[in-house]
Amino acid sequence: MFQVSPATVARWAREKRLVHVTTLGGQKRYPCGEVMRLAGAMGFAVSLVRGTRAKPR
């Protein structure tokens, strides 16, 4: 979405620019609302389209 490296996203999380939830396995999950908030703050045009979750294979 932002076309940045995973290291940049991790830095944003460390700097508390992007709120995340850490799973029991240590993975970071970023709530949709937080991603949308950051995108808006960075000047991206954002809109939330409901029902567009990825389908499992």
Helices and strands as residue ranges (DSSP letters): H 6-14, E 21-22, E 28-29, H 32-41
